[in-house]
C-alpha cells in the first residue's frame, strides 16, 4: 500500500463530499436544514451522465447536473420557507422522491458503455514537489482543482464579506436581520439553491470524473448523508469540511487497498483471508457519521459546537423569538 496513492485517491473521491458539504454549509448557515443532499446528488449524477451519453459533451453534463440539483432544492425551499413545513420531513420526503425519479431516468444507462469524461490535469512545477505534488497536483480531474478554489472562496465569502455577514445574521437571528433591512426570505431561497447547485455538481463529479458510469443508487452510495454529517463535524466551516471530506475519501481508498496484500505489518492479513471482515471495515466510517448526527442533534451540543441558532426553524415575519 502506497500512502501517496491512497491520499491522492482520497483527494479525488473526497472532492465529491467537498462540493456537497460546502453546499450544505451555505444552506444551513442561512437557517435551512436540507436532508435531501443524497437525492440531489443522485439527480445530478443521472442528469450529467445521461447528457454526456446523448451529446458527448461533459461540460454540458456538468451544467445540467447543477441545474437538476438546484431545481430540486427549489422544491425544498418552497416547502420550508414559503409554507413553513418541517425541514426534516421535507428533506427526507424529497430524498425519496428524487431517488425514485433518478431510478426511472437512469433506466438503461448502466449499459451505456464508455463516454467522454472531464479532463485530468497535472500542474507544472507543483506536481514535482515531493509528497505534496503527487497527492494534490498530479493527474487530478479538473473538478478537483475547482474544489481547491471553492474552499477559500467559500470561507472568505462567509467570514470576510458583507453578504457573508448577512448570511450569518439570517442563520443566527432572522428577526433582527429583517429589522435591519436584510431580506430573510430571499437569502434563504438563494442559499438553498446554492446548496442544490453544489450537490448537483457533486453528483456530476462522480459519474463524469471519479467513478464514470451509472450504477443506480450505488452511484452515490450514501455519500449525501456523509456530507450532512461532515457539516456538523466541521462546525459549519468550509475549511474543516474540506479536511473531513479528503480524510473520508482516503479512508475509502484504504479500505480497498488493505484487502490486497497477504501480509499486513509482517502478520497474516485478516482482511485478505476473511473477506467478510471487509464489510465491517467499510461500515465503520458510516457508523461514525451516524454518531456525529445523533450527538449533533442534541440542543446543548449544537450550541457548544456553534450551530446556527435559527437552524431548522421556519421564519415568519412579525413573530417574536423567530
N, C-alpha and C positions, 0 to 999 in steps of 0.2 A: 504494500500500500504506500503510494507516494503522497505525502501530506500536501504538496503543492498542487497535485492533480485534484485531490479532494477539496481543497479550498477554492480552487479555480471553478470547479463544478458547483460548489456552494454559492459562489458569487452569481453564476449564471442562473441556477434554479431559484436562488433567493431573490432575484430581480422580480419574479412573479409576485412573491409575497410583498416585496417592497412597494410596488405600484398599488396593490390592493390595500395595504396597511396605511400608506400615506393618504390615499383617498378617503379611508375611514377616519383618519385623524382629522381631516378637514371637516367632514360631516359631523363628527362628534364634538369637535371644538365649537361648532355652531349650535350644539344642543340637541342634535338629531341622531339617535342611535339607529343604525341600519344593519340589521342582521341578514340582509339579503345579498351580502357580498358574494357568497358562493354561487347563487343563481345568476347574478350579473356577470361573474367571470365565465360561467358556462355559456351564457348567451354571447358574450364577447368572443369566446373560443370558437363556437359554431359559426357565428357570423363572419369572423375573419377567415376561417378555413374554407367555408363554402364560397366566399367571394373569390379567394385565390383559385379554387377548383374551377370556378366559372369564368374568371377573367385572366388568371395567370399573373395578376398584379398584387404583390404582397402589401404594398403601401396602401392601396385602396382597401385591402382587407383590414389593415390596422385602423383606418379611419372609420369604416363601417362597424368594426368591433366596438370602438369607443362610443359611437352613436347608439349602438344597441344597448350598451351598458347605461348610457345617460338616459335613453328613453325609458328604460325600465325603472331607473331610480326616480324618474319624474312621477311614476305611479305612487311610489312610497312617499314622495314629498307631498303630493296632493292629499293622500290619505292621512298623513300625520300632521301636516302643517295647516292645511285648509279645513279638513274635517276633524282634526284633533283626535284621530284614532290612536289606540295604544301602539307605541312604536315597536315593541317586541312582537306583538301579534301580527302587525302589518308586515314586518320584515320576514317573519317565518312563513306567513301565508304566501307572500310574493316569491319567496325562495322555492316553495313547492310548485307554484305556477311556472316560474322560469325554468325549473328543472324539467318539468313535463314538456314545456314548449321546446326546449333545447333537444330533447329526445326526438320529438317529431321532426324538427328542422334538420337534425343530424342523421336522419334515416338514410342509409346508403353511403354516407360519407366515409365510413371506415374502409370502403373498397376503392377509394379514390386514387390510391397509389401515391407516387411522388409528385410534389408540386413545387412551385417557385417559393423560396424562403427568403427571409430578410438576410442581408449580407452580414458576414462576420469581418471584423476589422482587428488589426494589430496596430498599436500606436507606436510609430518610430521613436527611438530613444527610450521612452518609458517602458516599452516591453522588454528592453535589455537590462533593466535594473534588477539586480539579484533578488530573488524571492518575491518581492512586490510586483515586479513586471510580469512574470508568468501567471501570477494569480489574477491580477486586475486588468492588464492591458494587452494580453496576447491571445489573439484568435477568439475574441468575445463578440457576441451579437451586438449590432448597433444599438439595440434597446438596452443593453447593459450599460452603455455609455450614457444613454438618456437617463437612466436611473441615477448615475453618478451626479448628473447635473440637477436632477429633481430634488435630491435630498437637501443640499444647501439652499436651493431656491425656496423650497417649502419652509425651511427653518427661518430664513430671512423674512419671508412674507408674513409669517405668523408673529415673529418677535421684534421686527425692526421696521415695520411699515404701519401707516395709519389704517389701511384696510385690515391688516392683521390685528390691530388693536380693537377695531370694531368687531372682528370675528370673535376674539376672546371675550369681549364685553357681552355679546349676544349669548355666548355659551355660559357665562357666569351669572349675569343679571339682565335678562332681556328687557324687563320693565324699565330699569334705569337707562339702558341703552336707547330704548324707544323714546324716553322723555328727553333725551339729548339729540333727537332727530335721526337716529340710526334706524333704517328700515329693517326691522327684525325679520319680517316675512320674506322680503326679497333676498336678504343674505342667506337665510336658511335654505330657501329654494336653490340659490346659486351654489352653495357648498355641497348640498346633497347631489346636485348634478355633477359637480367636480368629482365627488366620490364615485359616481357611476361611470364617468369618463375613464377614470384611472382603473376601476375594476374591469371595465371592458378591455382596456389596454393590457391588463394582467392576463386576461383570457387569451388575447391575441398573442401575447408573448409565449404562451405555452404551445399553441398549435402552429405558430409561424416561425419560432426561433429555438425554443428549448427542447420540446418533445413533439416534433412535427407529426401531425395526423389527428384523427378524431377517434376517440375510444369511448364514446358515450360519457356516462357520469364519471368514469375513471380518468377522463381527461383532466379534470380539476382535482379530483381525489381528496376533497376535504380541505384544500388549501384556503378557501374562503373563510372557513371557521378559524383556521390558524391565524389568518390575518387579523380577524377581530380580536383574538387573544393577544396577538402581538401589540395591538394598540394599548391595551391595559398594561401589559408587561413594559412597554416603552414609556408609560406615563404620558401619553399623548404628545410625544416628542418625535419628529421625523428622523432625527439622527439616531435615537435609540431604536426606533422601528427598523431602520436600515441595518443596524448591527444585529438585531434579533433575526431579521429576515435572512441575512447571509449565514448566520450561525445555523439556523434551522436547515437551510439548503445544504450546508456542509455535512450536517448530521445525516440527512437523507442519502447523500453520496457515500458516507462512511458505512452506513448500514448495508449498502450494496457491496462495497469493496471488502468488508470484513468477512463475507461469506466465501471468498475465493481461496485464500491460502490454506494449505493443510495444517500449518502451524501458526500459532499466534504467540509472540513473545517467548518463543522456544518451547511452547507446550502445544499439545494437540488442540486444534481449533474446534470448539464445540459447535460453532455456528456453521462450520463446514460439514461436520459429521452428523449433526442432528438438525435437519433442515427446519423442523417445526419451531426451533428456538428463534429463528429469524423473524417469525411472526410477532413474537413477544418483543423483540428488539425494535421492530418497526412500529409497534404500538406505543412505545414509551414517549416519543415527542407529543403525540396526541393526548396522552394521559396528562402530560404537563400542561397542555393548553386548557384541558378541562379544569384542572386545578386552578389555573390562573383565572378562568372565567368565574368559577364558583367563589373563589376568595375575593375577586374584584367586584362581585355583585353585592357584597356587604357594604352597607352605607358607611360605617365607620372606616373601613379600609379605603373606600373610594375617596373620602375626604382626605385621608392621610397621604394617598398617592397622587393627589392633585387632579381628580376628575372634574370636568366642568360642572359647576353646581347645578345648572339647569339641564343637564344631560337626561334625555328621556322624558322631559316634562313639556307638554304642549303649551305654547304661549297664546294667551287670549288677551288682547289689548283691553286694559281697564280693570283687569282682575288683580287684586293685591297679592303680593308674595309670589308672583309668577315672573 
